């Protein structure tokens, strides 16, 4: 891993970034975050500019149990929020609907927001309802966040894709919407691998060999993803990166979500979870290097889960801090071609292939 043919040091052209998952739109809609001017969030427009982030997937996350009977309306409100965020930049950011929109963003055009649907609950159990959201501009689809009528999930019952989930897979491919397997159960992942005819991604999933979270991919899963031409995006959540943090945090987090837990007890458990020191950014690079070793340099990208995860590694306080990874990847032996693939080119390739031309 020593291709250093186009050094980026000493003020040479900045490396552009493509981030495959953030939850920032919820903070804009629900908490009043000023995305355009900046505020208390990982992802803001000023930080995207500062960090040379040319493409960002904004997840429109809707969970049926939180919005019963109003899942579709909630998703549409989130989509409209991303549209307003883009409108507020006076043309400096637009919503990408085509592969050309994406390529233009990396060739001097406006940076792009990509609409993602995290969890298919807004489809209300009917695959055909994806057509409506594709018309609204959704270009990335995670079938389930917790077990639903389409798929089992990592922290659920490890059930496979349902018949309706199989229909949803076929329709997503027909509509040129990216199939995104983050959060899916191992059995559902196997089903996608068996049935998919196009590349797919795991937008914010890490390496289970390094950190045992069921949200992460095993080595055989990474290999199968790569064999399909897909890409995985490294998640910056500390409990998906560092096994010691995972072992400390996850039991307390699970206990805080148990039925009947008082609000005081929930706060106590989460305070205990947050008491552990943040791991270093070296963990991000370790997952990148491991994924390359298993699946090759074309299968790895970035999907920080920013504004969705509670804590990030030391030194990663906003999306602009992706730049901190560049010298660390060089020190780990990655060449400039590989670094650019991780930073943006792999995600750009796979989305350019899947999105309408």
Secondary structure, DSSP 8 states (H G I E B T S, - for coil): ----TT---TT-----EEEEEE-HHHHHHHH---TTT--SSS--HHHHHHHTEEEEEEEEE--TTTSTT-HHHHHHHHHHHHHHHHHTTTTSEEE--BHHHHHHHTTTS-EEEEEEEESSGGGTT-GGGHHHHHHTTEEEEES-SSS-SS--BTTTT-----HHHHHHHHHHHHHT-EEE-TTB-HHHHHHHHHH-SS--EETT--BTTTS--TTSB-HHHHHHHHHTT-EEEE---HHHH-HHHHHHHHHHHHHHTSTT--HHHHHHHHHHHHTS---BTHHHHHHHHHHHHHH-TTSEEE---BTTSS---BT--SGGGGGHHHHHHHHTT--HHHHHIIIIIHHHHHHHHHSB-
